[in-house]
Amino acid sequence: MDSRNMSQPYKPPPGILSGAAFLMAVSAIGPGFLTATTQFTVKLGASLAFAILLSTVIDIGAQMNTWRVIGVSKKRGNEVADAVFPGLGFLVTFVIVVGSFIFNVGNLGGCALGLDALLGLPQEAGIVLSGLLAIGLFLLPQMLKGMDWFTKILGISMLGITLYVVIVTRPPISEAALRAVSPEKIDIGIIVTLIGGTIGGYIMFSGAHRLLDGGVGGKEHVHIITQASIQGIVITGVMRMMLFLAVLGVVAVGSTIGNERPVFDAFKAGAGQVGFVLSGLVFWAAAITSVVGCSYTSISFLGLTPGSKRRAWAIIAFTVLGVAVTLAARWSGWEATPMLILAGRINGILLPLIFGVILLAAHRRSIMGDYHHPLWASLFGLFAWLTTLFMAGWTVWLMMK
């Protein structure tokens, strides 16, 4: 029995809720997120507002259910999967870790592109320096607190810089608001990619695992867990909407945005050389925080004790291997942009499988104890699952044509 006075509302340790929310948000706001949002704005124009709105609603339904199941059960994603179908946890771990590693290679490549624009550094140097910074963070005695502050500071910086570009480009906000509910064009593949890049793979579990590591778990904390999950997805949605508006302001006046470095082109067209430099800072901040979130969350699936040296060294090894592969890919002429978008689409296709397991677990007494998952949350989650299932099937059908 908890020795706290149960008449007093529980107050989690300072910073854990916002830390978990920002970890999830910055894990989603990576270079693939920025690149895809920019390219899709060029393709759909103001109608992308509908895709962003729909994907945000689905994201909230998926994240809220996932965080509740993991938080209340005190089981990590792979442990939940194993409890639903014995042996499935290994498959989920494999899919998450391998997929996350591919994302991390793209994230480190994004770090290089960002530092190239920001400081003019050779891309190989940008990859190595960013990797060393992430490793230094993981070596801190209080790694989790350091990670929380790191993601919050850079996350807020990204929001502030992107808001500045929105103000400068003066996008047609009224048209975007109209197209959010009455789009001229709808592209299901784009919606699947947006969803996959926001909550697919490891991203769905990052914040919830952070809460468990911070000691926040059990049905008595369900309201706190739900609050943190919604905070994280709202931060992500606000960032995506601001980036969309910033690029829309550029597209609306007929400026050309290339396919190789669309984010940098958009910021430069909208705010000149200052915008180009700021795009480097935003891109690097998005990439390095995603490296941190990806490395931390991937290793959290391996069952190592939180806070242990073995876990810290495993995270470092994951990062170092990512640096090595990214350098090798760079020397072989590999381009990050197409791979990042493809990875987001694959995550969106796999999402119904992983999220379906979460929804089944929500109603298993052997997993959730005497907690009763509310009907409204189940219906919200079912809507999100059916939507992602339909869209994933549609995308696979189009890819096979």
C-alpha positions as CSV (number, residue, x, y, z in Angstrom):
1,M,0.0,0.0,0.0
2,D,1.3,3.4,-0.9
3,S,2.3,5.3,2.2
4,R,1.2,8.7,0.8
5,N,-1.9,10.3,2.1
6,M,-4.4,9.1,-0.5
7,S,-6.6,12.2,0.1
8,Q,-3.9,14.4,-1.4
9,P,-3.6,14.4,-5.2
10,Y,-0.5,12.8,-6.5
11,K,2.2,15.2,-7.8
12,P,4.8,13.6,-10.0
13,P,8.4,14.6,-9.7
14,P,9.0,18.0,-11.3
15,G,9.5,18.0,-15.1
16,I,8.6,14.4,-15.8
17,L,5.2,15.0,-17.4
18,S,6.5,17.8,-19.7
19,G,9.7,15.8,-20.2
20,A,7.7,12.8,-21.5
21,A,5.5,15.0,-23.6
22,F,8.4,16.8,-25.2
23,L,10.4,13.6,-25.7
24,M,7.5,12.2,-27.7
25,A,7.0,15.4,-29.6
26,V,10.7,15.9,-30.6
27,S,11.0,12.2,-31.5
28,A,8.2,12.8,-34.0
29,I,9.5,16.2,-35.1
30,G,12.6,14.9,-36.9
31,P,14.1,15.7,-40.3
32,G,11.7,13.3,-42.0
33,F,8.8,15.2,-40.4
34,L,10.1,18.5,-41.6
35,T,10.9,17.2,-45.1
36,A,7.6,15.4,-45.6
37,T,5.5,18.3,-44.3
38,T,7.3,20.7,-46.7
39,Q,7.0,18.5,-49.7
40,F,3.4,17.7,-49.1
41,T,2.6,21.4,-48.7
42,V,4.1,22.0,-52.1
43,K,2.0,19.2,-53.5
44,L,-1.4,19.9,-51.9
45,G,-1.2,23.6,-50.9
46,A,-3.8,24.7,-48.4
47,S,-5.6,21.3,-48.7
48,L,-2.8,19.8,-46.6
49,A,-4.5,21.4,-43.6
50,F,-7.2,18.6,-43.8
51,A,-4.6,15.9,-43.7
52,I,-2.9,17.5,-40.8
53,L,-6.2,17.9,-38.9
54,L,-7.2,14.3,-39.5
55,S,-3.8,12.9,-38.7
56,T,-3.7,14.9,-35.4
57,V,-7.1,13.5,-34.3
58,I,-6.0,10.0,-35.1
59,D,-2.7,10.6,-33.3
60,I,-4.5,11.7,-30.2
61,G,-6.6,8.6,-30.2
62,A,-3.6,6.3,-30.7
63,Q,-1.3,8.0,-28.2
64,M,-3.9,8.4,-25.5
65,N,-4.8,4.7,-25.6
66,T,-1.2,3.6,-25.8
67,W,0.0,5.7,-22.9
68,R,-2.9,4.6,-20.8
69,V,-2.2,0.9,-21.4
70,I,1.5,1.1,-20.9
71,G,1.2,3.5,-17.9
72,V,-1.6,1.6,-16.1
73,S,-0.1,-1.9,-16.7
74,K,3.4,-0.7,-16.0
75,K,4.5,-2.8,-18.9
76,R,6.6,-1.6,-21.9
77,G,5.4,-2.0,-25.4
78,N,7.0,-5.4,-26.1
79,E,5.8,-6.7,-22.7
80,V,2.3,-5.7,-23.5
81,A,2.5,-7.5,-26.9
82,D,3.9,-10.6,-25.2
83,A,1.1,-10.6,-22.7
84,V,-1.5,-10.4,-25.5
85,F,0.2,-13.0,-27.8
86,P,3.1,-14.9,-26.3
87,G,6.2,-14.4,-28.6
88,L,4.8,-11.3,-30.2
89,G,6.9,-9.1,-28.0
90,F,10.1,-10.3,-29.7
91,L,8.6,-9.4,-33.1
92,V,7.5,-6.0,-31.9
93,T,11.0,-5.4,-30.4
94,F,12.7,-6.5,-33.6
95,V,10.5,-4.3,-35.8
96,I,10.8,-1.3,-33.5
97,V,14.6,-1.5,-33.1
98,V,15.4,-2.2,-36.7
99,G,13.0,0.5,-37.9
100,S,14.4,2.9,-35.4
101,F,17.9,2.3,-36.5
102,I,17.0,3.2,-40.1
103,F,15.3,6.3,-38.8
104,N,18.4,7.2,-36.7
105,V,20.6,7.0,-39.8
106,G,18.3,9.4,-41.4
107,N,18.3,11.6,-38.3
108,L,22.1,11.7,-38.2
109,G,22.1,12.6,-41.9
110,G,19.7,15.4,-41.0
111,C,22.1,16.7,-38.3
112,A,24.7,17.0,-41.0
113,L,22.4,18.9,-43.3
114,G,21.4,21.2,-40.5
115,L,25.0,22.1,-39.4
116,D,26.0,22.5,-43.1
117,A,23.4,25.3,-43.5
118,L,23.9,26.7,-40.0
119,L,27.7,26.7,-39.7
120,G,29.0,25.6,-43.1
121,L,30.5,22.4,-41.6
122,P,31.4,19.5,-43.8
123,Q,28.6,16.9,-43.5
124,E,30.9,14.2,-42.2
125,A,32.0,16.5,-39.4
126,G,28.3,17.3,-38.6
127,I,27.5,13.6,-38.3
128,V,30.4,13.0,-35.9
129,L,29.9,16.1,-33.8
130,S,26.2,15.5,-33.4
131,G,26.8,11.8,-32.5
132,L,29.3,12.9,-29.8
133,L,26.9,15.4,-28.4
134,A,24.2,12.7,-28.0
135,I,26.7,10.3,-26.4
136,G,27.8,13.1,-24.0
137,L,24.2,13.5,-23.0
138,F,23.8,9.7,-22.4
139,L,26.9,9.7,-20.2
140,L,25.5,12.3,-17.7
141,P,25.0,10.9,-14.2
142,Q,21.4,12.0,-14.4
143,M,20.8,11.1,-18.0
144,L,17.0,11.3,-17.9
145,K,16.9,14.8,-16.4
146,G,19.5,16.0,-18.9
147,M,17.5,14.5,-21.7
148,D,14.3,16.2,-20.5
149,W,16.0,19.6,-20.5
150,F,17.7,19.1,-23.8
151,T,14.5,18.1,-25.6
152,K,12.5,21.0,-24.0
153,I,15.0,23.7,-24.8
154,L,15.4,22.6,-28.4
155,G,11.7,21.8,-28.9
156,I,10.7,25.3,-27.7
157,S,13.4,26.8,-30.0
158,M,12.1,25.0,-33.0
159,L,8.6,26.3,-32.3
160,G,9.8,29.9,-31.8
161,I,11.9,30.0,-35.0
162,T,9.1,28.4,-37.1
163,L,6.6,31.0,-35.7
164,Y,9.0,33.8,-36.8
165,V,9.0,32.4,-40.4
166,V,5.2,32.1,-40.3
167,I,5.0,35.8,-39.4
168,V,7.5,36.8,-42.1
169,T,5.8,34.8,-44.9
170,R,2.3,35.9,-44.1
171,P,0.4,32.7,-45.3
172,P,-3.2,32.7,-46.3
173,I,-4.5,31.5,-42.9
174,S,-8.2,31.9,-43.8
175,E,-7.8,29.6,-46.8
176,A,-5.9,27.1,-44.8
177,A,-8.8,27.1,-42.2
178,L,-11.3,26.6,-44.9
179,R,-9.4,23.7,-46.5
180,A,-9.0,22.0,-43.1
181,V,-12.7,21.1,-43.3
182,S,-13.3,21.4,-47.1
183,P,-10.2,20.2,-48.9
184,E,-9.8,20.5,-52.7
185,K,-7.5,17.5,-52.8
186,I,-7.1,14.5,-50.6
187,D,-4.1,12.1,-50.8
188,I,-4.4,9.0,-48.6
189,G,-0.8,8.1,-49.0
190,I,0.2,11.5,-47.6
191,I,-2.1,11.1,-44.6
192,V,-0.6,7.6,-43.9
193,T,2.9,9.1,-44.1
194,L,2.0,12.0,-41.8
195,I,0.6,9.5,-39.2
196,G,3.4,7.1,-39.5
197,G,6.0,9.9,-39.1
198,T,4.2,11.2,-36.0
199,I,3.3,8.1,-34.0
200,G,4.7,5.2,-36.0
201,G,7.4,2.8,-34.7
202,Y,9.2,3.9,-31.6
203,I,7.5,7.3,-31.4
204,M,4.3,5.8,-30.1
205,F,6.1,4.5,-27.0
206,S,8.8,7.1,-26.3
207,G,6.9,9.3,-23.9
208,A,5.1,6.4,-22.1
209,H,8.4,4.6,-21.5
210,R,9.8,7.8,-20.1
211,L,7.0,8.1,-17.6
212,L,7.6,4.5,-16.5
213,D,11.3,5.3,-16.0
214,G,10.2,8.3,-14.0
215,G,8.1,6.1,-11.7
216,V,4.7,7.3,-13.0
217,G,2.5,4.2,-13.5
218,G,-0.6,2.4,-12.2
219,K,-4.3,3.2,-12.5
220,E,-4.2,5.9,-9.8
221,H,-2.1,8.0,-12.2
222,V,-4.3,7.5,-15.3
223,H,-5.3,11.2,-15.5
224,I,-1.7,12.3,-15.4
225,I,-0.7,9.8,-18.0
226,T,-3.6,11.0,-20.3
227,Q,-2.7,14.6,-19.8
228,A,1.0,14.0,-20.8
229,S,0.0,12.1,-23.9
230,I,-2.3,14.8,-25.1
231,Q,0.3,17.5,-24.4
232,G,2.9,15.6,-26.5
233,I,0.6,15.2,-29.5
234,V,-0.6,18.8,-29.3
235,I,3.0,20.1,-29.3
236,T,3.6,17.9,-32.4
237,G,0.4,19.1,-34.1
238,V,1.2,22.8,-33.4
239,M,4.7,22.4,-34.9
240,R,3.4,20.7,-38.0
241,M,0.7,23.3,-38.5
242,M,3.2,26.2,-38.1
243,L,5.7,24.6,-40.5
244,F,2.8,24.0,-43.0
245,L,1.8,27.7,-42.7
246,A,5.4,28.9,-43.1
247,V,5.8,26.9,-46.3
248,L,2.3,27.7,-47.5
249,G,3.2,31.4,-47.3
250,V,6.1,30.7,-49.6
251,V,4.1,28.5,-52.1
252,A,1.3,31.0,-52.2
253,V,3.5,33.7,-53.8
254,G,4.9,31.2,-56.4
255,S,8.4,30.6,-55.0
256,T,10.1,27.4,-56.2
257,I,11.0,24.7,-53.7
258,G,13.3,21.9,-54.8
259,N,13.1,18.3,-53.8
260,E,16.7,17.8,-52.5
261,R,16.5,20.2,-49.5
262,P,12.9,21.5,-49.5
263,V,13.0,22.9,-45.9
264,F,16.0,25.0,-46.5
265,D,14.6,26.3,-49.8
266,A,11.3,27.2,-48.2
267,F,12.9,29.1,-45.3
268,K,15.3,30.9,-47.6
269,A,12.5,31.9,-50.0
270,G,10.4,33.1,-47.1
271,A,13.0,34.9,-44.9
272,G,16.1,35.3,-47.1
273,Q,19.6,34.4,-45.9
274,V,18.5,34.7,-42.2
275,G,15.8,32.2,-42.9
276,F,18.3,29.8,-44.5
277,V,20.5,29.9,-41.4
278,L,17.5,29.5,-39.1
279,S,16.4,26.5,-41.2
280,G,19.8,25.0,-40.4
281,L,19.2,25.4,-36.7
282,V,15.6,24.1,-36.9
283,F,16.7,21.1,-39.0
284,W,19.6,20.3,-36.7
285,A,17.5,20.7,-33.5
286,A,14.8,18.4,-35.0
287,A,17.4,15.8,-36.0
288,I,19.5,15.7,-32.9
289,T,16.5,15.5,-30.5
290,S,15.2,12.7,-32.7
291,V,18.6,10.9,-32.4
292,V,18.3,11.2,-28.6
293,G,14.6,10.0,-28.5
294,C,15.2,7.2,-31.0
295,S,18.3,5.8,-29.2
296,Y,16.7,6.0,-25.8
297,T,13.3,4.5,-26.8
298,S,14.8,1.7,-28.9
299,I,17.0,0.4,-26.1
300,S,14.1,0.7,-23.6
301,F,12.6,-2.3,-25.4
302,L,15.5,-4.6,-24.5
303,G,14.6,-5.0,-20.8
304,L,17.7,-3.4,-19.3
305,T,17.2,-1.8,-15.9
306,P,16.4,2.0,-16.2
307,G,19.4,4.1,-15.0
308,S,21.8,1.2,-15.1
309,K,25.3,1.5,-16.7
310,R,24.4,-1.4,-19.1
311,R,21.5,0.5,-20.4
312,A,23.5,3.7,-20.9
313,W,26.2,1.8,-22.7
314,A,23.7,0.0,-24.9
315,I,22.2,3.4,-25.9
316,I,25.6,4.7,-26.7
317,A,26.5,1.6,-28.7
318,F,23.2,2.1,-30.7
319,T,24.2,5.7,-31.4
320,V,27.8,4.9,-32.3
321,L,26.7,2.2,-34.8
322,G,24.3,4.7,-36.3
323,V,27.1,7.2,-36.8
324,A,29.2,4.6,-38.5
325,V,26.5,3.5,-40.9
326,T,25.5,7.1,-41.6
327,L,29.1,7.9,-42.5
328,A,29.3,4.8,-44.7
329,A,26.1,5.8,-46.4
330,R,27.3,9.3,-46.9
331,W,30.5,8.1,-48.6
332,S,28.5,5.8,-50.9
333,G,26.3,8.6,-52.1
334,W,23.1,7.8,-50.2
335,E,20.4,10.5,-50.1
336,A,18.5,10.9,-46.8
337,T,15.3,12.6,-48.1
338,P,13.6,9.7,-50.0
339,M,14.5,7.1,-47.3
340,L,13.1,9.3,-44.5
341,I,9.7,9.6,-46.3
342,L,9.7,5.9,-47.2
343,A,10.4,5.0,-43.5
344,G,7.5,7.2,-42.4
345,R,5.2,5.5,-44.9
346,I,6.3,2.0,-43.8
347,N,5.7,3.0,-40.1
348,G,2.2,4.1,-41.1
349,I,1.6,0.7,-42.8
350,L,2.8,-1.2,-39.7
351,L,0.9,1.0,-37.2
352,P,-2.4,-0.8,-37.3
353,L,-0.8,-4.1,-36.3
354,I,1.1,-2.6,-33.3
355,F,-1.8,-0.3,-32.2
356,G,-4.3,-3.2,-32.6
357,V,-2.3,-5.1,-29.9
358,I,-2.6,-2.1,-27.6
359,L,-6.3,-1.9,-28.0
360,L,-6.7,-5.6,-27.2
361,A,-4.5,-5.2,-24.1
362,A,-6.7,-2.4,-22.8
363,H,-9.4,-4.9,-22.1
364,R,-7.3,-7.8,-20.8
365,R,-7.7,-8.1,-17.0
366,S,-4.5,-10.2,-16.8
367,I,-2.7,-7.1,-18.1
368,M,-4.7,-4.1,-16.8
369,G,-5.8,-5.6,-13.4
370,D,-9.0,-4.0,-12.1
371,Y,-8.7,-0.9,-14.3
372,H,-11.7,-0.4,-16.6
373,H,-10.8,1.3,-19.9
374,P,-13.5,3.9,-20.5
375,L,-15.9,3.3,-23.4
376,W,-15.1,6.7,-25.0
377,A,-11.4,6.0,-25.1
378,S,-12.1,2.5,-26.6
379,L,-14.3,4.1,-29.3
380,F,-11.8,6.8,-30.0
381,G,-9.1,4.2,-30.3
382,L,-11.2,2.0,-32.5
383,F,-11.9,4.9,-34.8
384,A,-8.2,5.6,-35.0
385,W,-7.3,2.0,-35.6
386,L,-10.0,1.4,-38.4
387,T,-8.8,4.6,-40.1
388,T,-5.2,3.6,-40.1
389,L,-6.1,0.1,-41.2
390,F,-8.0,1.3,-44.2
391,M,-5.4,3.8,-45.1
392,A,-2.5,1.3,-44.7
393,G,-4.4,-1.2,-46.9
394,W,-5.0,1.5,-49.5
395,T,-1.4,2.5,-49.5
396,V,-0.2,-1.1,-49.9
397,W,-2.6,-1.5,-52.8
398,L,-1.3,1.6,-54.5
399,M,2.3,0.5,-54.0
400,M,1.6,-2.9,-55.6
401,K,-0.1,-1.4,-58.7
